[in-house]
């Protein structure tokens, strides 16, 4: 794979062009990663506004009609609804794991199968989330199963 | 769709396990005569169990153990109601009812075990992929 980088002050925006004959799994992962890098989410905490990169987010959770995003050690409020996020994050490492939660599988440490057909997702920061039976199939598909 | 797939898989698997136990029980116990009609009746019972489990699952969001008990009650209601009263698979004696209950437990835990093994295999495959990804 050849990589051309054109660095110039005339470039107002970062632009990535991929020239290929076929999008294979490896390339698809690279595209997903670029998408993740280029997207960011507005968030708020204690009255201050932040822009959080998608790659820093562990998961989104909806509680009482409010959406929260969770990073390594922080929780912030997000103005977007879960269904809006789900639509925007379709081709990324994010996947819906329950009615109220969207998980970034890139932040997953390991998984454990539970007896009731659910999965337990253990994140890199040690947090544990439950993948509901309804979403298990979609979760597995993220890993090509 | 995923929900339907889960109950369809569970129903199909239970039917397969039951169909293995059914002729065996017919060999050793004449109260369950094996017949093509009986096989179809079995299928209708399995479908109704899946339907009842789907409905009760809507209302039970508790622990795995509680759900297991509710599922077993669902099965007993359909098997004793539909199989015993409607299809007349077995007479209403205590020993017969216990035999049926033991078969119910056998089928339930065999199905449960197969599904648990499949999920464990999937979890192992995901963990392997995560390890490979981290090594890259």
Interface residues (C-beta under 8 A of the other chain):
Chain A: X108 X109 X110 X111 X112 X113 X114 X115 X116 X117 X119 X133 X134 X135 X136 X137 X138 X140 X143 X144 X145
Chain B: X2 X3 X5 X6 X64 X67 X68 X112 X115 X116 X119 X120 X122 X123 X125 X126 X127 X129 X130
